[in-house]
Amino acid sequence: MGFEVIDGYLLVGSPAKGDVVAAVLADRVDAPAAAPFYRALEAVGVRAADEAFLALRLILAGRTPDDDAVRRLRAYAAVARAARVGETAALSAVVKRERANLGALAERPLASPEDRTALGHAAAAAYAAELGGDSPLERNAGDDARR
């Protein structure tokens, strides 16, 4: 299964959630730990919490979907997405709400557009690192940061 669809939805907001559910269910990985998440997505579809995608993403990366890992990924994805949209108030709110899960990222400055962009790239990189560096968006975030 390509991780791009899950990562794209969580980090960028595209594709739409319904498309992610359909893609994940159409291209399942034979991992016993993933089976309950596939069943949940079948049962509730787009009403599934994003945490289900995060837990499934961890399983597909060979990681344990424990609560702390899911919370960290949720925080990283929320920051990356808010930074990409460029709304300072929304990004500040996400950083404040997720402070405990962001670690050192929560201490980064948000004063300038460059600061906010850099935080978004750092959050995307932290997301990828949590998954063993296999996120296809990690490379793109690094490319953007070097421009």
Residue pairs with C-beta under 8 A, 6 or more apart in sequence:
1 24
1 27
1 28
1 29
1 60
2 27
2 136
3 57
3 60
3 61
3 131
3 134
3 135
3 136
4 136
4 137
5 15
5 19
5 20
5 23
5 24
6 20
6 24
6 53
6 56
6 57
7 57
7 127
7 135
7 136
7 137
8 14
8 15
8 20
8 137
9 15
9 16
9 17
9 19
9 20
9 53
10 50
10 53
10 54
10 57
10 73
10 77
10 81
10 127
11 77
11 80
11 81
11 84
11 124
11 127
11 135
11 137
12 80
12 81
12 84
12 137
13 81
13 84
13 85
15 23
17 46
18 45
18 46
20 53
21 41
21 45
21 46
21 48
24 38
24 41
24 53
24 56
25 38
25 41
25 42
28 34
28 38
29 60
31 59
31 60
33 59
33 65
34 56
34 59
34 60
37 52
37 55
37 56
37 59
38 56
40 48
40 52
41 48
41 52
50 74
50 77
51 70
51 74
54 65
54 70
54 73
54 74
54 77
55 65
55 70
56 65
57 73
57 131
58 64
58 65
58 69
58 70
58 73
58 130
58 131
59 65
61 131
61 132
61 134
62 132
63 69
63 130
63 131
63 132
69 130
71 101
72 101
72 102
72 126
72 130
73 127
73 130
73 131
74 98
74 101
75 94
75 98
75 101
75 102
75 123
76 102
76 105
76 123
76 124
76 126
76 127
76 130
77 123
77 127
78 94
78 98
79 91
79 94
79 95
79 98
79 102
79 105
79 119
79 120
79 123
80 120
80 121
80 123
80 124
80 127
80 141
82 90
82 91
82 94
82 120
83 91
83 116
83 117
83 119
83 120
83 121
83 123
84 120
86 113
86 116
88 110
88 116
91 110
91 116
91 119
92 110
95 102
95 105
95 106
95 110
95 119
98 106
99 106
102 123
105 119
105 122
105 123
105 126
108 115
108 118
108 119
108 122
109 115
110 116
110 119
117 144
117 145
118 145
120 141
121 141
121 142
121 144
121 145
124 135
124 137
124 138
124 141
125 138
125 141
125 142
127 135
127 137
127 138
128 134
128 135
128 137
128 138
128 141
129 138
